[in-house]
Amino acid sequence: MPGKQQPVLRLPRYSLIILAASLLIAMVAWVAIRSAGPTKDSSPKLVVPTTAASVVPAAVIETPTPPPSSRPAKVSLAATSEISKRPSASASPSPTPDRSSASPTPSPTPSSAAPVVLTATYKTGASWGEGFIGWLTVRNKGDKSVPWSVTVTFPSRADVRLGPVWNAQATTSGDTVTFTGGPLEPGRSVDAGFSAGKSSEGKVTPVSCSIAGRPCE
């Protein structure tokens, strides 16, 4: 016995067209309803206050003005500190020493005023046509032993040529001869002599003679 077949429902062709049109009309109606209704806006809205009295200026909040009483107090403390550092005008200044009334510093004693310690005497001894003999006497008038030095300058026309020297040492520079010796004890004297040649006639007299910066006697 053949199996029982299920009946197949067949819709007419126009039924499908009507169904599709119904769905399209439903979708259009739904879109129209959505567009006509209120929409939610997720973006934040700026609320502007309605009264100007409730607005507080930003400058007043960020930088408040200090009370007037605080400024004078600060200035007063600084002024008081500055005044305390300044010397009082009524205080009498310290007296300035009068330099003009001070006793002057004694000036050092010049060498010319120093006490005479050494003295010298020069004389010409025997003299002949081409030569002569000279003598020196040196005395120590001080209180300690000191060396001595006597400088004698002869005239250039005499052309003096120094010869042997005794009781002294001699150095020649042109027409000037320097005799040295010592140390010479206090209160003592020494006789020194020399012989010399010459080119002039007569007795040779020195142009100058000095000992320790003073002329010979």
C-alpha positions in Angstrom: 0.0 0.0 0.0 1.6 3.2 -1.0 2.7 5.6 1.6 0.5 8.6 2.4 1.9 11.8 0.9 1.8 15.1 2.7 -0.2 17.8 1.0 1.9 20.6 -0.4 0.6 24.1 0.2 1.1 26.2 -2.9 0.5 29.9 -2.7 -0.5 31.8 -5.7 2.1 34.1 -7.3 0.3 37.3 -6.3 0.3 36.3 -2.7 4.1 36.7 -2.5 3.9 40.2 -4.0 1.3 41.2 -1.6 3.4 40.0 1.4 6.5 41.8 0.3 4.5 45.0 -0.2 3.0 44.7 3.3 6.5 44.3 4.8 7.7 47.4 2.9 4.8 49.4 4.1 5.4 48.3 7.7 9.0 49.4 7.5 8.2 52.8 6.1 5.6 53.3 8.8 8.1 52.4 11.5 10.7 54.8 10.1 8.2 57.6 10.0 7.2 57.0 13.6 10.8 57.1 14.7 11.5 60.3 12.9 8.4 62.0 14.3 9.1 61.0 17.9 11.6 62.8 20.3 15.3 62.1 19.7 17.9 61.6 22.5 21.0 63.7 22.1 23.9 62.1 23.9 26.2 65.2 23.5 26.6 67.3 26.7 24.7 70.6 26.7 26.0 73.9 28.0 23.7 75.2 30.7 23.8 79.0 30.7 22.7 80.5 34.0 19.7 82.7 33.7 20.8 85.3 36.2 23.9 87.4 36.0 24.1 87.8 39.8 25.1 84.1 40.3 28.2 84.4 38.0 31.4 84.8 40.1 34.4 86.4 38.3 37.3 84.0 37.9 39.8 86.6 38.8 38.2 87.1 42.2 38.3 83.4 43.0 41.9 82.7 41.7 43.7 85.8 43.1 41.9 87.0 46.2 42.9 90.5 47.3 44.5 90.4 50.8 42.9 92.5 53.5 44.0 96.1 53.5 45.2 95.8 57.1 47.9 93.2 56.2 49.9 95.6 53.8 50.5 98.5 56.2 51.7 96.0 58.8 54.3 94.5 56.5 55.6 97.9 55.4 55.8 99.1 58.9 57.9 96.1 60.0 60.3 96.7 57.1 60.6 100.4 57.8 61.2 99.7 61.5 64.0 97.2 60.6 65.6 99.7 58.2 65.4 102.5 60.7 67.0 100.4 63.4 70.0 99.7 61.2 70.7 103.4 60.6 72.9 105.3 63.0 71.0 107.8 65.1 71.3 111.3 63.8 71.4 112.7 67.3 74.5 110.5 68.3 77.6 112.5 68.4 80.3 111.4 65.9 83.5 110.0 67.3 86.2 112.7 67.4 88.7 112.6 64.6 92.3 112.8 65.9 94.0 116.0 65.0 97.1 115.0 63.1 98.4 118.5 63.0 98.7 118.6 66.8 100.5 115.3 66.9 104.2 115.4 67.5 106.1 115.1 64.2 108.1 112.0 63.6 111.8 112.9 64.0 113.6 112.7 60.7 116.7 110.5 60.5 119.9 112.2 61.2 121.7 112.9 58.0 125.1 111.4 57.4 126.7 114.9 57.5 125.6 115.3 61.1 127.0 111.9 62.1 129.8 112.1 64.7 133.3 112.2 63.1 135.0 108.9 63.6 137.9 109.0 61.0 140.1 111.9 60.0 142.9 112.1 57.5 145.8 114.4 56.7 147.7 114.5 53.5 151.1 116.1 52.8 153.8 116.0 50.2 157.3 114.9 51.3 160.4 115.0 49.3 160.0 116.2 45.7 162.4 116.1 42.8 162.3 116.6 39.0 160.6 113.4 38.0 159.0 112.2 41.2 157.8 112.8 44.8 156.8 111.1 48.0 153.3 111.5 49.6 152.2 110.9 53.2 148.8 110.1 54.8 148.0 110.1 58.4 144.6 108.5 59.4 143.2 108.8 62.9 140.3 106.8 64.5 138.3 109.1 67.0 135.5 106.6 67.5 135.0 103.8 70.1 135.4 100.8 67.9 137.8 99.4 65.3 136.9 100.4 61.7 138.5 100.1 58.3 139.4 103.3 56.5 139.6 104.6 52.9 141.2 107.8 51.6 140.6 109.1 48.1 143.2 111.5 46.5 142.9 113.2 43.1 146.0 114.7 41.5 146.0 117.4 38.7 146.0 115.8 35.3 148.9 118.1 34.1 151.2 116.4 36.7 150.7 113.0 35.1 151.2 111.2 38.4 152.3 107.6 38.2 151.9 105.7 41.4 154.9 103.7 42.7 155.5 101.6 45.8 152.9 102.0 48.7 153.4 101.1 52.4 151.0 100.6 55.3 148.0 100.7 52.9 146.7 99.2 49.7 146.1 101.5 46.6 144.0 101.4 43.4 144.3 103.9 40.6 141.6 105.2 38.3 142.9 107.9 36.0 144.3 110.8 38.2 142.5 109.4 41.3 144.1 107.1 43.8 142.2 105.3 46.6 144.2 104.2 49.7 142.6 101.6 52.0 143.6 100.0 55.3 142.5 98.9 58.8 140.7 98.0 60.8 142.1 100.9 62.9 141.6 100.6 66.6 139.9 103.4 68.6 142.2 106.3 69.5 144.9 105.0 67.2 146.4 106.5 64.0 148.4 105.1 61.1 150.9 106.7 58.7 150.8 105.5 55.2 153.0 106.6 52.3 153.9 106.1 48.7 156.3 107.2 46.0 155.2 108.4 42.6 156.5 109.7 39.3 155.4 113.0 37.7 155.8 115.0 34.5 155.5 118.5 35.9 158.0 120.8 37.6 157.8 121.7 41.2 155.7 120.3 44.1 152.5 118.3 43.3 149.5 119.4 45.3 146.3 117.1 45.1 143.1 118.6 43.7 141.1 116.9 46.4 141.4 114.6 49.3 138.5 113.0 51.3 137.8 110.3 53.9 134.3 108.8 54.5 132.8 111.6 52.4 134.6 114.5 54.3 137.6 116.4 53.2 140.9 115.7 54.6 142.4 118.1 57.2 
